[in-house]
Amino acid sequence: MLMRIRWRSLSEGVGLTVAWFVAMFASISIHQFAFANTHSICGPWGCGPPNGALLAVHLGWLTAIWPPLVYLPLRFGWNPLLCRQLGRILAATGATGVLGIIVWQWIVWLPQAGEFSRSFIWQRCGFVVATAVDWPLAQLLGIGALLIFMSRPASVPATNG
């Protein structure tokens, strides 16, 4: 029986690793698909990379950080309080990064922008957050919120009595 459990764990681990590699390959291969237009994020605030490349990098980040931040804590049966704390840390990290980008745009981009472009400051902030692929800020924010949501205490139904 002990060998069967070990073999099951090994085969499960190999299967999950193969699935992760396939998911990573699929997510970064999205850039090869033909989209309706190549630059949908363009305007007075700037022009972004091709949609396929942007989507591939965002999905690649999500695929890379999903297993250690969501699957493994849930698989190993972490305490919900610990999962919630991890979610808060991840969400705070992502939110701090996004807020830093927004502040930077107000401090650096807005003063040097032309008169016409200044009214598009919030579009510029959204554009820079969407095209900031060096760090997985949006992914951390989303995964943190998901962990907080998934580890919340179950609601107790009210009794009529």
Secondary structure by P-SEA (a helix, b strand, c coil): caaaaaaaaaaaaaaaaaaaaaaaaaaaacccccccccccccccccccccaaaaaaaaaaaaaaacccccaaaaaacccaaaaaaaaaaaaaaaaaaaaaaaaaaaaccccccccccccaaaaaaaaaaaaccccaaaaaaaaaaaaaaaacccccccccc
